[in-house]
Amino acid sequence: MYEKILAPCDTKLSELILPYLEELGDRLDSEITLLHVYPPKLASFSRTLEVYLDQLAQTVRGNLKDRGRVSSVVLGGDPHREIVSYAQEEGFGLIVMATHGESGIKRRFLGSTADKVVRGTNQPVLLIRAKSPMAVREQGMLNRILVPLDGSKLSESILPYVGELVASVAAEAKTEVTLIQIIPPTYYVPAGEAAPRVAYTEEELSQLREIAMDYLRQKAAGLQDSGIAVKCEVPVGGDAEKIVEFTDEIRANLVAMSTHGLSGFSRLFLGSVADYVLHHGDTPLLLVKPSW
């Protein structure tokens, strides 16, 4: 699943991902490729870029316990198109990249390479936000994982990716996965042409929590069978906002979730939970887009 990792690098911001590449390289014994894509007008600097990327590759290789497989590639073209195309053609199982995580007007009109890669690729993407503090491997990385589920097969498609990510360290009891299902505090009641929102009673919330907890425990069993420590939580709140809030509450250092990867009209006006979490949190985010 994670045999080959692609790491697009474009600016100093991209160096934020190096500790994560080293952690993943050691944990998963993955083959790592650093990629830089330059616009055609900067072709004259391609040799300089090759030297810079090769130095980064040497740094990563030198920090791997077994001096693992790390290479570098420089290509010309449109960044997000080349990243998506190269990842697919070469069969990479994971793309790791940095993102500014911008929101609002700036993001809507300028966009970002990371946004476009998430929408354009079918490969899982691990996004490290610029707002994230510099990771220190000795202090633990990607070992406190929050996994939001909503009862759908789409949301559950993240579970095998989480399982493989932590299986190699589970035996050392350094990893904890928290599964959450968020219960909304209100529901719609049809009333003619209107549909006002009505708050659940405490008894209703208690029943919903019990149903959600049973569901989460069933999903946790598969991870626990692999020796992974799993907690289940059922907070009450709005989906996207509560995920960001709960991430900080439990001090998670990774949020892992599935996404439809919608683009265009649907994404701009309807939004998505994953999109909100990406642009309003500062924790690394693993996004998986199911293939069905």
N, C-alpha and C positions, 0 to 999 in steps of 0.2 A: 504493500500500500504506500509506504513512504521510502521505497528503495532509492528513488532519485528525487532530489530537492533542487528547485530552481530559485535563485535569489537575485532578482533585478536590483541593480545598484545604479543610482544616477547622481546623487549629491552626497555631501557629508552626512546628511540625514540618514542615508542608507546604512551608514556604519552602526546605527542603532541595532541593526539586525544581527550583527556578527556574533554576540554572545549566544543568541538563540540558535544560530546555525551550528555553533560549536556544541551546544547542549544536545541538539537533535542529532548531529553527526555521531557523537559518542553514544547516545542513548539508543539510536536506531541503526547504527552502522550504515548510514545513508551515503550515497554518492552526491556530492554537492557541486553545483555549477553556478558561478557568479556571472551575471549577464549585464552588460551595459548596451543600451541602444541610443545611438546619436542621430540627430537629424542630418539629412544629406548635406546641408550647408556647413556642417562642422566636420566634414570628411577629412580635412587637412589635419585635424587633431586626433585622428584615429589611433595613431601610434602612441601618442601620449596617454590616451585612454587605456590602451592595452597594457602599458607599463603600470599604470595606477591600479588597474583591476588585478593584474598578476600579483602585485604587492599585497593587495587585500587577500587574495587566495592563499598566498604564502603565510599570512598572519593566521588565517583560520586553520590551515593545515598544521601549523606549528603548535596550535593550542589544542588540537585533538589528541587524545591519549595514544592512539595508534597511528598518528600521522596519516589520517584517512585520505580518501579520494576527493580532492578538491581541484577544480579546474576553472578557467575563466574564458568567456566568449564575448567579443565585441561585434555588434552588428549595426548597420545603418538602416534608417527607416523611421516610421512612426512608432513611438515607444510601445503603446499598449497593444497595437496590432502585432508587432514583432514578438512581444512577450507571450501573447496568447498563442500565436502560431508556433513559435519555437517550443513552448511547453507541450503542445499537443503533438507536434511532429516527433519530438524526442522522447515522448512517453514519461514525462515527469509526474510524480504522484503528489507533489505539494509545491506550491509557490509561496515563498516567504518574502514579504516586502514591507517597506516603511510607507506610512501615509501621514499627511498633515491632519487628516480627520476633520477637515473644515465643514462648516454647516452654513445654512442660510444663503443669502444672496451670492456671496463669493463662490460657494461651491456650485450653486445652481447654474451660474452663467459661465464659470471658468472650468468647472469639473476638475478631475484629477486622474492621473494615470492609474492609481490604485482602484478608484471607482470603476473605471472603464475595464480594467482587467477582471474585477469581480463579476461584472455583468457579461463579459465576453468569453470567459473560460468555463470549462466544465470541471477543471481540476480544483481540489480544495485549496484555499488561500489562507495563509496565516498573516494577519496584518498587525504590524507593530506601530503604534501611534507615536507621533512626535511628542505628545504630551506625557508619554510614559517615562518614568525615571529610568536612567541607565541600569540595565539588569546586571546583577552580580551572581554568577553561577553558584558560588559557595553559599549564598543566602537562599537558594532554592529558586527554580524557574519552572514554569509550566507544570507545577505540582499541586496547585490548589485550583481546581477546575470547576467552573460553574456551567451546568448544562441545562438550559431552559427547554422544557418539553410542554406540548399542549394537547397531547392525546392523539395527534395525527401521525401517520406513517412518515410524512415529510419531516417532522421534527425529530422522529426517532432515527432517521437515517444518519444522524451524527454519531450515534453510539458506537458503531464499530471503529470509527476513526479515533474516538476518545480511548477506547479499549486498547488499540494498538499503540497509541501514543504513550500510555502510562504502564502498559504491561511489563515492560523491561525494568521498571523501577518499583513496581508494586510490592515485590517481595521485601524490599528494604524499608517498607512502611513509611516512605517519604511523600506519598501521594494521597490526596483525598479528592474524590469527585463528589460534587453536590448536585443532585438532580432537583430542579424546582418546577412546579406547575403553579402558575399565578391565577388566583381566583379574583375575578372582577368584583368590586363592592356593590355594583348595581346591575340591573338588567332592564331591557326594553319591554314595555307593555303596550301592545297595539290598542289604540283608542280612536277609532274612526280613521281620519287621515293622519293623525299624529301618533307618535310612539314615544311617550315620556319615559324617562329612566326612573326606576324605583329601587330603593336600597334593599338588599337582602336583609332578612332578620338574622339575629344571632343563631337561631336554630337552623335556618337554611344554610348559613355559612358553615356551620359545624358539619352538616351533612355533606356539603360540597367538599370540604377539606378531607373528610373521611374517604370519599370516593377518589379524590385526587391522590391521597397518600397510598391507597391500595394500588392504584395504577403505577405510581412511581416505584413502589417496592417491587412490583413485578418486573419493571424495566431495570432496576438495580441488580436483580438476581444474576443476570448475565455477566455483569461486570464483577460482582462479588465472587462468582465461580472462578474467575481468573486471579483471585487474591487481591482485588482492588478494594480499598476502603471507600464506601459510598454512604453519603447522608442524603436524606430526602426532606425537602422543605416545601411548605405550601403557604406562601405569603399572600396577602390580599392587596390588590392595587391595580394600576394600569399596567398592561403587559410590558411595554418598552421601558417606561420610566422606572418601573419596579426592578427590572433586570439590572439597570445601571446602579440603582440604589443598593440592591442586594449584593451586587458585586463588591462594592466598597465595604458593606457590612461584614462580609465574611473574609475580606481581604484576599479575594481570588486573584491569581496572577494569569488566568486565562479564562475567557468565555468561549465556549464552543457551541455552535448552533448551525442549523440548516437554514437555507434561504431559497426563495423562489428565484432570486436574481432578476427581478423585473426591471425593465427599462422603459424609456419613453413615457407616454401619457400615464400609464398605470402607476409607475413609480413616482412620478412627479406629483401627482395629485392624491394618490391613495397612500403612498408611503409604504413602509414595511417595518416590522419590529427589528429585523437585523440591520436595516439602514439606520434606524434611530440609534441603536446601540453602538454602531460604528462611529457615528458622528457626534455622540454626546458622552461617550465614556472615554477613559484613557487606559483601559486594560487591553493587552493583546487579545485579538479576536480571531478565532478559527472559524471560517465559513465553508460549508460544504453545500454544493448544489446537487441534489439528487439527479440521476440520469434519466428517470422516467418522465 
